[in-house]
Protein backbone atom coordinates (compact mmCIF):
# COMPACT_ATOMS: atom_id res chain seq x y z
CA UNK A 1 0.00 0.00 0.00
CA UNK A 2 1.32 3.45 -0.95
CA UNK A 3 -0.57 5.92 1.20
CA UNK A 4 -1.32 9.43 -0.02
CA UNK A 5 -1.47 11.76 2.99
CA UNK A 6 -3.38 15.03 2.67
CA UNK A 7 -2.07 17.83 4.91
CA UNK A 8 -4.05 20.84 6.26
CA UNK A 9 -2.81 23.13 3.48
CA UNK A 10 -4.21 20.73 0.87
CA UNK A 11 -0.83 19.37 -0.23
CA UNK A 12 -0.40 15.61 -0.57
CA UNK A 13 2.58 13.54 0.53
CA UNK A 14 3.01 10.11 -1.03
CA UNK A 15 5.06 7.27 0.47
CA UNK A 16 6.21 3.91 -0.87
CA UNK A 17 4.86 2.09 2.20
CA UNK A 18 3.35 2.62 5.61
CA UNK A 19 4.68 5.58 7.54
CA UNK A 20 4.47 6.73 11.15
CA UNK A 21 4.02 10.25 12.48
CA UNK A 22 7.74 10.76 13.16
CA UNK A 23 8.62 9.94 9.55
CA UNK A 24 5.81 12.12 8.20
CA UNK A 25 6.86 15.11 10.31
CA UNK A 26 10.50 14.66 9.24
CA UNK A 27 9.45 14.57 5.61
CA UNK A 28 7.63 17.87 6.02
CA UNK A 29 10.52 19.58 7.77
CA UNK A 30 13.12 19.25 10.58
CA UNK A 31 11.47 22.00 12.67
CA UNK A 32 8.16 20.19 12.68
CA UNK A 33 9.85 16.87 13.45
CA UNK A 34 11.42 18.44 16.53
CA UNK A 35 8.23 20.08 17.82
CA UNK A 36 5.65 17.42 16.89
CA UNK A 37 3.73 15.94 19.84
CA UNK A 38 0.96 13.86 18.26
CA UNK A 39 -1.18 13.76 15.13
CA UNK A 40 -4.82 13.70 14.12
CA UNK A 41 -5.57 11.07 11.49
CA UNK A 42 -8.98 11.40 9.82
CA UNK A 43 -10.27 13.16 12.95
CA UNK A 44 -8.79 10.65 15.44
CA UNK A 45 -5.98 11.58 17.83
CA UNK A 46 -2.99 9.25 17.47
CA UNK A 47 0.52 8.84 18.87
CA UNK A 48 3.30 9.75 16.48
CA UNK A 49 4.30 6.07 16.56
CA UNK A 50 0.99 5.13 14.90
CA UNK A 51 1.58 3.68 11.42
CA UNK A 52 -0.42 5.07 8.52
CA UNK A 53 -1.16 2.44 5.92
CA UNK A 54 -3.83 4.01 3.72
CA UNK A 55 -4.90 7.33 2.23
CA UNK A 56 -5.98 9.81 4.90
CA UNK A 57 -5.98 13.40 6.17
CA UNK A 58 -3.36 14.18 8.80
CA UNK A 59 -2.68 17.17 11.07
CA UNK A 60 0.60 17.20 12.98
CA UNK A 61 0.05 18.74 16.42
CA UNK A 62 2.71 20.86 18.11
CA UNK A 63 2.82 22.62 21.46
CA UNK A 64 1.37 25.82 20.04
CA UNK A 65 -1.86 24.10 18.92
CA UNK A 66 -4.82 24.41 21.30
CA UNK A 67 -5.54 20.69 21.13
CA UNK A 68 -2.08 19.96 22.57
CA UNK A 69 -3.09 21.37 25.96
CA UNK A 70 -5.15 18.32 26.95
CA UNK A 71 -2.29 16.10 25.80
CA UNK A 72 0.19 17.98 28.02
CA UNK A 73 -2.17 17.68 30.97
CA UNK A 74 -2.82 13.98 30.44
CA UNK A 75 0.92 13.35 30.13
CA UNK A 76 1.46 15.37 33.30
CA UNK A 77 -1.08 13.20 35.13
CA UNK A 78 0.94 10.10 34.15
CA UNK A 79 4.14 11.77 35.32
CA UNK A 80 2.48 12.58 38.65
CA UNK A 81 1.33 8.96 39.03
CA UNK A 82 4.88 7.76 38.33
CA UNK A 83 6.25 10.19 40.91
CA UNK A 84 3.72 9.02 43.53
CA UNK A 85 4.50 5.32 42.98
CA UNK A 86 8.26 5.96 43.16
CA UNK A 87 7.90 7.91 46.41
CA UNK A 88 5.11 5.85 47.98
CA UNK A 89 5.25 2.33 46.47
CA UNK A 90 2.27 1.09 48.51
CA UNK A 91 -0.06 3.45 46.62
CA UNK A 92 -2.55 2.16 44.05
CA UNK A 93 -3.25 4.35 41.02
CA UNK A 94 -6.78 4.42 39.56
CA UNK A 95 -7.73 7.04 36.94
CA UNK A 96 -6.16 10.34 35.93
CA UNK A 97 -7.80 12.46 33.22
CA UNK A 98 -7.14 15.92 31.89
CA UNK A 99 -9.84 18.35 33.01
CA UNK A 100 -10.60 22.02 32.50
CA UNK A 101 -7.53 24.03 33.59
CA UNK A 102 -5.52 20.96 34.58
CA UNK A 103 -5.67 17.32 35.56
CA UNK A 104 -6.10 15.02 38.51
CA UNK A 105 -5.25 11.49 39.56
CA UNK A 106 -7.10 9.38 42.10
CA UNK A 107 -4.98 7.24 44.43
CA UNK A 108 -5.74 4.66 47.07
CA UNK A 109 -3.51 4.52 50.14
CA UNK A 110 -4.00 4.23 53.88
CA UNK A 111 -2.16 7.41 54.93
CA UNK A 112 -3.57 10.71 53.63
CA UNK A 113 -1.39 12.94 51.47
CA UNK A 114 -0.38 16.26 53.00
CA UNK A 115 0.46 19.63 51.47
CA UNK A 116 4.11 18.82 52.19
CA UNK A 117 3.75 15.60 50.17
CA UNK A 118 2.58 17.67 47.19
CA UNK A 119 5.83 19.63 47.23
CA UNK A 120 7.83 16.39 47.35
CA UNK A 121 5.79 14.87 44.50
CA UNK A 122 6.19 18.01 42.42
CA UNK A 123 9.99 17.92 42.84
CA UNK A 124 10.05 14.28 41.73
CA UNK A 125 7.91 15.14 38.69
CA UNK A 126 10.51 17.67 37.51
CA UNK A 127 13.15 14.93 37.78
CA UNK A 128 11.04 12.50 35.74
CA UNK A 129 10.44 15.10 33.04
CA UNK A 130 14.16 15.80 32.80
CA UNK A 131 14.82 12.07 32.30
CA UNK A 132 12.91 12.26 29.04
CA UNK A 133 11.70 8.64 29.12
CA UNK A 134 9.61 7.78 26.05
CA UNK A 135 5.88 7.08 26.33
CA UNK A 136 5.52 3.65 24.74
CA UNK A 137 2.21 2.04 23.85
CA UNK A 138 1.66 -1.66 24.48
CA UNK A 139 -1.41 -3.77 23.64
CA UNK A 140 -2.10 -6.74 25.90
CA UNK A 141 -4.51 -9.64 25.77
CA UNK A 142 -7.45 -9.15 28.14
CA UNK A 143 -6.56 -12.22 30.26
CA UNK A 144 -2.94 -11.09 30.49
CA UNK A 145 -3.99 -7.61 31.65
CA UNK A 146 -6.43 -8.99 34.23
CA UNK A 147 -3.83 -11.42 35.54
CA UNK A 148 -1.24 -8.64 35.88
CA UNK A 149 -3.43 -6.44 38.07
CA UNK A 150 -4.81 -9.35 40.09
CA UNK A 151 -1.24 -10.43 40.81
CA UNK A 152 -0.19 -7.00 42.10
CA UNK A 153 -3.52 -6.66 43.97
CA UNK A 154 -4.96 -3.61 42.23
CA UNK A 155 -8.72 -4.28 42.09
CA UNK A 156 -9.54 -0.82 40.72
CA UNK A 157 -7.65 -1.57 37.50
CA UNK A 158 -9.28 -5.01 37.28
CA UNK A 159 -12.69 -3.32 37.43
CA UNK A 160 -11.68 -0.86 34.72
CA UNK A 161 -10.58 -3.69 32.41
CA UNK A 162 -13.85 -5.54 33.03
CA UNK A 163 -15.67 -2.44 31.77
CA UNK A 164 -13.74 -2.21 28.48
CA UNK A 165 -15.88 -3.55 25.57
CA UNK A 166 -14.70 -6.84 24.11
CA UNK A 167 -14.01 -5.26 20.72
CA UNK A 168 -11.66 -2.60 22.16
CA UNK A 169 -7.92 -3.24 22.58
CA UNK A 170 -6.45 -3.27 26.09
CA UNK A 171 -3.73 -0.67 25.76
CA UNK A 172 -1.05 0.38 28.24
CA UNK A 173 1.52 3.15 28.24
CA UNK A 174 4.94 2.74 29.77
CA UNK A 175 7.40 5.46 30.73
CA UNK A 176 10.54 4.24 32.45
CA UNK A 177 9.46 1.69 35.06
CA UNK A 178 5.90 3.01 35.28
CA UNK A 179 3.08 1.22 33.49
CA UNK A 180 -0.53 2.38 33.31
CA UNK A 181 -3.72 1.26 31.63
CA UNK A 182 -4.57 4.02 29.14
CA UNK A 183 -6.20 4.61 25.75
CA UNK A 184 -3.75 7.40 24.89
CA UNK A 185 -2.51 9.15 22.92
CA UNK A 186 0.66 10.52 24.53
CA UNK A 187 3.53 12.74 23.43
CA UNK A 188 6.84 11.10 22.43
CA UNK A 189 8.43 11.46 25.89
CA UNK A 190 8.08 12.93 29.37
CA UNK A 191 10.36 15.80 28.30
CA UNK A 192 7.51 17.08 26.11
CA UNK A 193 5.43 17.82 29.22
CA UNK A 194 7.68 20.75 30.11
CA UNK A 195 7.97 22.34 33.53
CA UNK A 196 4.98 24.72 33.44
CA UNK A 197 2.89 22.80 35.96
CA UNK A 198 1.95 22.95 39.62
CA UNK A 199 0.16 20.63 42.02
CA UNK A 200 -2.74 22.52 43.54
CA UNK A 201 -4.56 20.50 46.18
CA UNK A 202 -5.61 17.11 47.51
CA UNK A 203 -9.20 16.09 48.25
CA UNK A 204 -11.27 13.01 48.95
CA UNK A 205 -13.20 11.35 46.13
CA UNK A 206 -15.23 8.15 46.11
CA UNK A 207 -14.27 5.53 43.54
CA UNK A 208 -16.48 6.21 40.53
CA UNK A 209 -18.33 8.90 42.47
CA UNK A 210 -20.33 6.40 44.52
CA UNK A 211 -20.39 6.93 48.29
CA UNK A 212 -20.74 3.16 48.81
CA UNK A 213 -17.30 2.67 47.21
CA UNK A 214 -13.88 3.17 48.83
CA UNK A 215 -12.66 6.71 49.47
CA UNK A 216 -9.72 7.71 47.28
CA UNK A 217 -7.37 10.67 47.43
CA UNK A 218 -7.50 12.99 44.46
CA UNK A 219 -4.49 15.17 43.71
CA UNK A 220 -5.30 18.12 41.45
CA UNK A 221 -2.71 19.85 39.30
CA UNK A 222 -2.55 22.39 36.53
CA UNK A 223 -0.30 22.34 33.46
CA UNK A 224 0.26 24.81 30.62
CA UNK A 225 2.36 25.03 27.46
CA UNK A 226 4.76 27.57 29.00
CA UNK A 227 5.65 29.35 32.21
CA UNK A 228 3.97 32.58 31.10
CA UNK A 229 0.57 30.89 30.78
CA UNK A 230 1.07 29.07 34.09
CA UNK A 231 1.88 32.34 35.84
CA UNK A 232 -1.16 34.02 34.27
CA UNK A 233 -3.41 31.20 35.48
CA UNK A 234 -2.02 31.30 39.02
CA UNK A 235 -2.45 35.09 39.06
CA UNK A 236 -6.05 34.61 37.92
CA UNK A 237 -6.67 32.18 40.79
CA UNK A 238 -5.21 34.68 43.23
CA UNK A 239 -7.44 37.39 41.82
CA UNK A 240 -10.44 35.03 41.93
CA UNK A 241 -9.82 34.41 45.62
CA UNK A 242 -9.91 38.15 46.27
CA UNK A 243 -13.21 38.34 44.37
CA UNK A 244 -14.84 35.31 46.02
CA UNK A 245 -18.54 36.18 46.24
CA UNK A 246 -18.93 34.36 49.56
CA UNK A 247 -16.36 36.55 51.29
CA UNK A 248 -17.52 39.76 49.60
CA UNK A 249 -21.16 38.93 50.28
CA UNK A 250 -20.33 38.78 53.97
CA UNK A 251 -18.08 41.86 53.99
CA UNK A 252 -20.59 43.97 52.03
CA UNK A 253 -23.50 42.70 54.12
CA UNK A 254 -25.39 41.37 51.10
CA UNK A 255 -26.52 37.93 52.26
CA UNK A 256 -25.73 34.95 54.44
CA UNK A 257 -26.42 31.21 54.47
CA UNK A 258 -26.79 28.85 57.42
CA UNK A 259 -27.25 25.18 58.25
CA UNK A 260 -30.94 25.48 59.07
CA UNK A 261 -31.66 26.33 55.43
CA UNK A 262 -29.00 24.49 53.42
CA UNK A 263 -28.90 25.71 49.83
CA UNK A 264 -31.11 28.73 50.49
CA UNK A 265 -30.16 32.37 50.87
CA UNK A 266 -30.96 34.96 53.53
CA UNK A 267 -30.88 38.24 51.61
CA UNK A 268 -29.94 41.28 53.69
CA UNK A 269 -31.32 44.74 52.79
CA UNK A 270 -28.35 45.68 50.63
CA UNK A 271 -28.29 42.34 48.85
CA UNK A 272 -32.02 42.45 48.23
CA UNK A 273 -31.68 45.98 46.85
CA UNK A 274 -29.16 44.62 44.34
CA UNK A 275 -31.46 41.70 43.53
CA UNK A 276 -34.46 43.98 42.93
CA UNK A 277 -32.50 46.37 40.71
CA UNK A 278 -31.31 43.49 38.50
CA UNK A 279 -34.83 42.06 38.30
CA UNK A 280 -36.30 45.48 37.50
CA UNK A 281 -33.80 46.07 34.72
CA UNK A 282 -34.43 42.70 33.08
CA UNK A 283 -38.18 43.29 33.45
CA UNK A 284 -37.84 46.61 31.60
CA UNK A 285 -36.03 44.87 28.76
CA UNK A 286 -38.67 42.13 28.65
CA UNK A 287 -41.48 44.65 28.48
CA UNK A 288 -39.71 46.36 25.58
CA UNK A 289 -39.53 42.92 23.92
CA UNK A 290 -43.29 42.32 24.23
CA UNK A 291 -43.06 39.59 26.84
CA UNK A 292 -46.06 38.97 29.08
CA UNK A 293 -45.08 38.21 32.66
CA UNK A 294 -46.87 35.43 34.54
CA UNK A 295 -46.64 33.59 37.86
CA UNK A 296 -47.16 29.85 38.30
CA UNK A 297 -47.70 27.75 41.46
CA UNK A 298 -44.88 26.45 43.60
CA UNK A 299 -46.58 23.13 44.40
CA UNK A 300 -47.98 21.10 41.51
CA UNK A 301 -49.44 17.60 41.55
CA UNK A 302 -47.10 14.83 40.40
CA UNK A 303 -49.51 13.93 37.59
CA UNK A 304 -48.44 17.02 35.62
CA UNK A 305 -44.76 16.19 36.11
CA UNK A 306 -45.46 12.63 34.96
CA UNK A 307 -47.24 13.89 31.86
CA UNK A 308 -44.39 16.29 31.02
CA UNK A 309 -41.71 13.60 31.53
CA UNK A 310 -39.94 15.49 34.30
CA UNK A 311 -40.99 12.99 36.98
CA UNK A 312 -38.99 10.17 35.38
CA UNK A 313 -36.05 12.42 34.54
CA UNK A 314 -35.78 14.65 37.63
CA UNK A 315 -37.66 12.83 40.41
CA UNK A 316 -34.55 12.40 42.58
CA UNK A 317 -33.94 16.17 42.50
CA UNK A 318 -37.53 17.16 43.31
CA UNK A 319 -38.81 18.07 46.77
CA UNK A 320 -42.22 16.50 47.37
CA UNK A 321 -45.03 16.88 49.90
CA UNK A 322 -48.11 14.76 50.63
CA UNK A 323 -51.42 16.59 51.06
CA UNK A 324 -54.39 15.56 53.20
CA UNK A 325 -56.28 14.26 50.15
CA UNK A 326 -53.53 11.70 49.45
CA UNK A 327 -52.06 13.65 46.56
CA UNK A 328 -48.31 13.90 46.03
CA UNK A 329 -47.22 17.43 45.24
CA UNK A 330 -43.81 18.57 44.03
CA UNK A 331 -42.08 21.91 44.47
CA UNK A 332 -41.44 22.93 40.91
CA UNK A 333 -37.85 22.41 39.72
CA UNK A 334 -38.60 24.32 36.50
CA UNK A 335 -41.37 26.50 35.08
CA UNK A 336 -42.13 25.09 31.63
CA UNK A 337 -45.08 22.74 32.40
CA UNK A 338 -46.80 25.56 34.27
CA UNK A 339 -46.40 27.90 31.31
CA UNK A 340 -47.98 25.34 29.01
CA UNK A 341 -51.01 25.27 31.34
CA UNK A 342 -51.43 29.05 30.96
CA UNK A 343 -51.02 28.76 27.19
CA UNK A 344 -53.79 26.16 27.07
CA UNK A 345 -56.37 28.43 28.69
CA UNK A 346 -58.54 29.52 25.79
CA UNK A 347 -58.34 28.76 22.09
CA UNK A 348 -55.18 29.97 20.34
CA UNK A 349 -54.94 30.96 16.69
CA UNK A 350 -51.93 31.29 14.42
CA UNK A 351 -52.63 35.04 14.62
CA UNK A 352 -51.82 34.94 18.36
CA UNK A 353 -48.32 33.58 17.78
CA UNK A 354 -45.67 34.17 18.89
CA UNK A 355 -46.63 34.31 22.56
CA UNK A 356 -43.67 35.31 24.75
CA UNK A 357 -44.38 34.27 28.32
CA UNK A 358 -41.90 35.28 31.05
CA UNK A 359 -41.60 34.49 34.74
CA UNK A 360 -39.13 35.17 37.50
CA UNK A 361 -39.90 31.65 38.62
CA UNK A 362 -38.95 30.47 42.08
CA UNK A 363 -37.70 26.87 41.75
CA UNK A 364 -36.30 24.20 44.06
CA UNK A 365 -33.95 21.34 43.25
CA UNK A 366 -32.57 18.86 45.76
CA UNK A 367 -28.94 19.28 44.76
CA UNK A 368 -26.39 17.08 46.58
CA UNK A 369 -24.86 18.96 49.50
CA UNK A 370 -21.37 18.42 48.06
CA UNK A 371 -22.36 20.25 44.88
CA UNK A 372 -23.57 23.41 46.65
CA UNK A 373 -21.32 26.45 46.31
CA UNK A 374 -22.20 29.76 47.91
CA UNK A 375 -25.02 31.39 45.95
CA UNK A 376 -23.66 30.00 42.67
CA UNK A 377 -25.18 26.54 43.24
CA UNK A 378 -28.18 26.42 45.56
CA UNK A 379 -31.37 24.47 46.12
CA UNK A 380 -33.77 27.43 46.09
CA UNK A 381 -33.33 29.78 43.16
CA UNK A 382 -35.19 32.06 40.78
CA UNK A 383 -34.91 31.61 37.03
CA UNK A 384 -35.32 34.53 34.64
CA UNK A 385 -37.34 32.09 32.62
CA UNK A 386 -39.44 32.55 29.50
CA UNK A 387 -41.10 30.37 26.90
CA UNK A 388 -41.93 31.45 23.40
CA UNK A 389 -44.83 29.60 21.81
CA UNK A 390 -44.51 29.93 18.05
CA UNK A 391 -45.08 28.20 14.74
CA UNK A 392 -42.29 26.19 13.18
CA UNK A 393 -41.63 28.87 10.57
CA UNK A 394 -41.19 31.48 13.33
CA UNK A 395 -38.29 29.66 15.03
CA UNK A 396 -35.61 31.55 13.11
CA UNK A 397 -37.07 35.04 13.56
CA UNK A 398 -37.76 34.46 17.26
CA UNK A 399 -34.26 33.09 17.79
CA UNK A 400 -32.73 36.18 16.17
CA UNK A 401 -34.87 38.48 18.34
CA UNK A 402 -33.88 36.56 21.45
CA UNK A 403 -30.15 36.63 20.65
CA UNK A 404 -30.32 40.40 20.16
CA UNK A 405 -32.07 40.78 23.53
CA UNK A 406 -29.52 38.55 25.25
CA UNK A 407 -26.54 40.47 23.85
CA UNK A 408 -28.15 43.75 24.89
CA UNK A 409 -28.72 42.62 28.49
CA UNK A 410 -25.23 41.13 28.80
CA UNK A 411 -23.77 44.41 27.56
CA UNK A 412 -25.89 46.33 30.10
CA UNK A 413 -24.17 44.37 32.87
CA UNK A 414 -20.68 44.77 31.39
CA UNK A 415 -20.23 41.49 29.48
CA UNK A 416 -19.42 41.71 25.76
CA UNK A 417 -17.26 38.62 25.23
CA UNK A 418 -19.86 35.89 24.66
CA UNK A 419 -19.38 32.45 23.08
CA UNK A 420 -22.06 30.05 21.95
CA UNK A 421 -22.14 26.25 22.21
CA UNK A 422 -24.53 24.08 20.21
CA UNK A 423 -25.66 21.13 22.35
CA UNK A 424 -27.24 18.28 20.39
CA UNK A 425 -29.24 15.22 21.42
CA UNK A 426 -28.29 13.43 24.65
CA UNK A 427 -28.26 9.67 25.05
CA UNK A 428 -31.39 9.66 27.21
CA UNK A 429 -34.08 11.85 25.69
CA UNK A 430 -37.77 12.24 24.97
CA UNK A 431 -39.08 12.18 21.42
CA UNK A 432 -38.08 10.11 18.39
CA UNK A 433 -35.13 10.70 16.07
CA UNK A 434 -37.30 12.26 13.37
CA UNK A 435 -38.47 14.92 15.85
CA UNK A 436 -34.91 15.53 16.99
CA UNK A 437 -33.74 15.86 13.39
CA UNK A 438 -36.35 18.59 12.84
CA UNK A 439 -35.45 20.40 16.06
CA UNK A 440 -31.69 20.32 15.46
CA UNK A 441 -32.08 21.43 11.85
CA UNK A 442 -34.33 24.31 12.91
CA UNK A 443 -31.85 25.49 15.55
CA UNK A 444 -28.92 25.23 13.12
CA UNK A 445 -30.81 27.32 10.56
CA UNK A 446 -31.60 29.90 13.23
CA UNK A 447 -27.91 30.12 14.20
CA UNK A 448 -26.91 30.73 10.59
CA UNK A 449 -29.58 33.39 10.13
CA UNK A 450 -28.56 35.09 13.39
CA UNK A 451 -24.89 35.07 12.36
CA UNK A 452 -23.91 33.05 15.42
CA UNK A 453 -20.61 31.22 15.44
CA UNK A 454 -21.07 28.07 17.50
CA UNK A 455 -18.92 25.21 18.74
CA UNK A 456 -20.42 21.75 19.09
CA UNK A 457 -21.11 20.50 22.61
CA UNK A 458 -22.05 16.91 21.74
CA UNK A 459 -24.73 15.06 23.70
CA UNK A 460 -25.45 17.96 26.08
CA UNK A 461 -28.90 18.97 24.83
CA UNK A 462 -31.92 19.05 27.13
CA UNK A 463 -33.90 15.83 27.30
CA UNK A 464 -36.67 17.37 25.16
CA UNK A 465 -34.63 19.32 22.60
CA UNK A 466 -31.30 20.76 21.36
CA UNK A 467 -30.06 23.97 22.89
CA UNK A 468 -27.66 26.86 22.57
CA UNK A 469 -25.55 27.66 25.61
CA UNK A 470 -24.30 31.22 25.92
CA UNK A 471 -20.94 31.44 27.72
CA UNK A 472 -19.68 34.83 28.85
CA UNK A 473 -16.12 35.68 29.86
CA UNK A 474 -15.56 37.80 32.95
CA UNK A 475 -13.01 40.46 33.87
CA UNK A 476 -10.32 37.95 34.88
CA UNK A 477 -10.82 35.53 31.99
CA UNK A 478 -13.18 32.95 33.50
CA UNK A 479 -16.07 31.51 31.50
CA UNK A 480 -19.62 31.30 32.85
CA UNK A 481 -22.43 29.45 31.08
CA UNK A 482 -25.58 31.47 31.74
CA UNK A 483 -28.12 31.88 28.96
CA UNK A 484 -29.81 29.10 27.00
CA UNK A 485 -32.14 28.74 24.03
CA UNK A 486 -33.82 25.36 23.50
CA UNK A 487 -36.04 24.20 20.66
CA UNK A 488 -38.75 21.86 21.93
CA UNK A 489 -41.21 19.91 19.78
CA UNK A 490 -41.77 17.35 22.55
CA UNK A 491 -43.41 19.11 25.51
CA UNK A 492 -46.28 20.68 23.53
CA UNK A 493 -47.08 17.18 22.25
CA UNK A 494 -46.90 15.57 25.68
CA UNK A 495 -49.05 18.26 27.30
CA UNK A 496 -51.47 18.58 24.39
CA UNK A 497 -50.88 22.23 23.48
CA UNK A 498 -52.17 23.36 20.09
CA UNK A 499 -53.34 26.28 17.97
CA UNK A 500 -55.63 26.72 14.99
CA UNK A 501 -53.64 27.13 11.79
CA UNK A 502 -54.64 29.36 8.85
CA UNK A 503 -56.28 26.40 7.13
CA UNK A 504 -58.44 25.65 10.19
CA UNK A 505 -56.46 22.58 11.26
CA UNK A 506 -55.05 21.97 14.73
CA UNK A 507 -51.27 22.21 15.04
CA UNK A 508 -48.75 21.93 17.85
CA UNK A 509 -46.83 25.09 18.69
CA UNK A 510 -43.07 24.92 18.99
CA UNK A 511 -41.81 25.86 22.43
CA UNK A 512 -38.61 27.87 22.72
CA UNK A 513 -37.28 27.63 26.28
CA UNK A 514 -34.98 30.56 26.98
CA UNK A 515 -33.12 32.17 29.85
CA UNK A 516 -30.61 35.01 29.85
CA UNK A 517 -29.20 35.32 33.36
CA UNK A 518 -29.85 31.65 34.15
CA UNK A 519 -30.72 32.17 37.80
CA UNK A 520 -30.83 35.38 39.76
CA UNK A 521 -28.73 33.94 42.57
CA UNK A 522 -25.92 32.67 40.38
CA UNK A 523 -25.98 35.83 38.28
CA UNK A 524 -25.53 37.99 41.39
CA UNK A 525 -22.61 35.78 42.44
CA UNK A 526 -21.05 36.28 39.01
CA UNK A 527 -21.59 40.05 39.20
CA UNK A 528 -20.01 40.26 42.66
CA UNK A 529 -16.90 38.52 41.32
CA UNK A 530 -16.91 40.39 38.00
CA UNK A 531 -16.80 43.75 39.77
CA UNK A 532 -15.00 42.57 42.94
CA UNK A 533 -17.91 44.16 44.84
CA UNK A 534 -17.37 47.57 43.20
CA UNK A 535 -20.65 47.65 41.31
CA UNK A 536 -21.48 50.26 38.66
CA UNK A 537 -23.35 53.06 40.38
CA UNK A 538 -26.68 52.09 38.78
CA UNK A 539 -26.45 48.66 40.46
CA UNK A 540 -24.85 49.60 43.78
CA UNK A 541 -27.11 48.83 46.76
CA UNK A 542 -26.07 52.14 48.31
CA UNK A 543 -25.13 54.66 45.65
CA UNK A 544 -24.00 57.47 47.92
CA UNK A 545 -23.29 58.11 51.61
CA UNK A 546 -23.47 61.60 53.05
CA UNK A 547 -20.77 61.84 55.75
CA UNK A 548 -20.49 64.72 58.20
CA UNK A 549 -17.26 66.26 59.44
CA UNK A 550 -18.78 67.43 62.77
CA UNK A 551 -22.08 67.12 64.59
CA UNK A 552 -22.88 70.73 63.64
CA UNK A 553 -23.48 69.55 60.09
CA UNK A 554 -26.07 66.86 60.86
CA UNK A 555 -29.12 68.85 59.77
CA UNK A 556 -27.52 69.76 56.44
CA UNK A 557 -26.52 66.10 55.90
CA UNK A 558 -30.17 65.07 56.26
CA UNK A 559 -31.18 67.79 53.82
CA UNK A 560 -28.69 66.39 51.28
CA UNK A 561 -30.08 62.91 51.94
CA UNK A 562 -33.62 64.14 51.29
CA UNK A 563 -32.59 65.73 47.99
CA UNK A 564 -30.96 62.48 46.90
CA UNK A 565 -33.99 60.40 47.81
CA UNK A 566 -36.36 62.80 46.00
CA UNK A 567 -34.83 61.80 42.67
CA UNK A 568 -34.66 58.10 43.54
CA UNK A 569 -31.01 57.76 44.52
CA UNK A 570 -30.23 55.02 47.04
CA UNK A 571 -28.44 57.08 49.68
CA UNK A 572 -27.61 56.87 53.36
CA UNK A 573 -26.28 59.29 55.94
CA UNK A 574 -23.40 58.88 58.40
CA UNK A 575 -23.60 61.33 61.31
CA UNK A 576 -21.64 59.20 63.78
CA UNK A 577 -19.24 60.90 66.15
CA UNK A 578 -16.20 59.62 64.23
CA UNK A 579 -13.39 61.37 62.38
CA UNK A 580 -14.13 61.96 58.70
CA UNK A 581 -11.09 59.97 57.56
CA UNK A 582 -12.38 56.97 59.51
CA UNK A 583 -15.80 57.31 57.85
CA UNK A 584 -14.27 57.62 54.38
CA UNK A 585 -12.10 54.58 54.91
CA UNK A 586 -14.99 52.50 56.23
CA UNK A 587 -17.36 53.38 53.38
CA UNK A 588 -14.61 52.87 50.83
CA UNK A 589 -14.06 49.37 52.22
CA UNK A 590 -17.81 48.83 51.83
CA UNK A 591 -17.39 49.72 48.10
CA UNK A 592 -19.78 52.72 48.25
CA UNK A 593 -19.38 54.43 44.82
CA UNK A 594 -19.71 58.03 46.05
CA UNK A 595 -19.16 59.72 49.41
CA UNK A 596 -20.59 63.22 49.80
CA UNK A 597 -18.63 64.97 52.55
CA UNK A 598 -20.34 67.91 54.26
CA UNK A 599 -18.76 70.33 56.72
CA UNK A 600 -19.35 73.89 57.83
CA UNK A 601 -18.11 75.39 54.55
CA UNK A 602 -20.34 73.08 52.49
CA UNK A 603 -23.30 73.85 54.73
CA UNK A 604 -22.84 77.62 54.38
CA UNK A 605 -22.46 77.41 50.57
CA UNK A 606 -25.01 74.62 49.95
CA UNK A 607 -22.34 72.48 48.34
CA UNK A 608 -20.94 68.98 48.83
CA UNK A 609 -17.45 67.55 48.49
CA UNK A 610 -17.75 64.58 46.13
CA UNK A 611 -15.30 61.70 46.68
CA UNK A 612 -15.45 58.72 44.33
CA UNK A 613 -14.46 55.16 45.17
CA UNK A 614 -10.81 54.61 44.34
CA UNK A 615 -10.12 58.32 43.85
CA UNK A 616 -7.78 60.36 46.00
CA UNK A 617 -9.18 63.81 45.29
CA UNK A 618 -12.56 65.42 45.82
CA UNK A 619 -14.71 67.78 43.76
CA UNK A 620 -16.76 70.61 45.25
CA UNK A 621 -20.18 70.89 43.59
CA UNK A 622 -23.35 72.80 44.30
CA UNK A 623 -25.89 70.49 45.91
CA UNK A 624 -28.27 70.56 42.93
CA UNK A 625 -25.44 69.94 40.48
CA UNK A 626 -24.13 67.04 42.55
CA UNK A 627 -27.55 65.40 42.78
CA UNK A 628 -28.23 65.82 39.05
CA UNK A 629 -24.79 64.46 38.18
CA UNK A 630 -25.28 61.40 40.37
CA UNK A 631 -28.79 60.87 39.01
CA UNK A 632 -27.46 60.85 35.46
CA UNK A 633 -24.67 58.41 36.38
CA UNK A 634 -27.08 56.17 38.30
CA UNK A 635 -29.60 55.84 35.47
CA UNK A 636 -29.73 52.20 34.30
CA UNK A 637 -28.64 51.46 30.71
CA UNK A 638 -31.47 52.22 28.33
Secondary structure, DSSP 8 states (H G I E B T S, - for coil): ---EEE-TTS-EEE-SS-EEHHHHHHHH-HHHHHHEEEEEETTEEE-TT-EE-S-EEEEEEETTSTTHHHHHHHHHHHHHHHHHHHH-TT-EE----EETTEEEEEEE-SS---HHHHHHHHHHHHHHHHHT-B-EEEEE-HHHHHHHHHHTT-HHHHHHHHTS-TTS-EEEEEETTEEEE------SBGGGG-S-EEEEEEEEEEGGG-TTS-EEEEEEEEE-SSHHHHHHHHHHHHHHHHT-HHHHHHHTT-EE--GGGTT--EE-HHHHHHHHHHHHHHHHHHHHTT-EE----SEEEHHHHHHHTHHHHHGGG--EEE-TTS-EEEE-S-SHHHHHHHHTSS--BGGG--EEEEEEEEEE----GGG-BTTTB-SEEEEEEEEEEE-GGGHHHHHHHHHHHHHHHHHHTT---EEEEEE---SS-SS-HHHHHHHHHHHHHHHHHHT--EEE-TT-SBTTB-EEEEEEE-TTS-EEEEEEEEEESHHHHHTT--EE-TTS-EE--EEEEEESSS-HHHHHHHHHHHTTT---TTT-SS-EEEEESSGGGHHHHHHHHHHHHHTT--EEEE--SS-HHHHHHHHHHTT-SEEEEE-HHHHHHTEEEEEETT-S-EEEEEHHHHHHHHHHHHS---
